[in-house]
Amino acid sequence: MAADRSYTGLRVLRVDVDKQVEALREPGATMRSTLVVFQGRKEITRSVGVTDTDTIRSSVRRTLI
């Protein structure tokens, strides 16, 4: 999605949960496969364990509107 031009303005931050444990604390991610979508500093949506591409795209797209 980061390379898809229809997602202009999207910033993707990837965290290696084995090496960057401290990066999980602030957003309160307690499990692997946690997707937290922010608009600015406001959390818009959160999902855990979701792997369906369409569901993930839909969650992200809501923040870009």
Secondary structure as UniProt FT lines:
FT   TURN            2..3
FT   HELIX           5..7
FT   TURN            8..9
FT   TURN            17..19
FT   HELIX           22..25
FT   TURN            26..28
FT   STRAND          34..39
FT   TURN            40..41
FT   STRAND          42..48
FT   HELIX           53..64
//
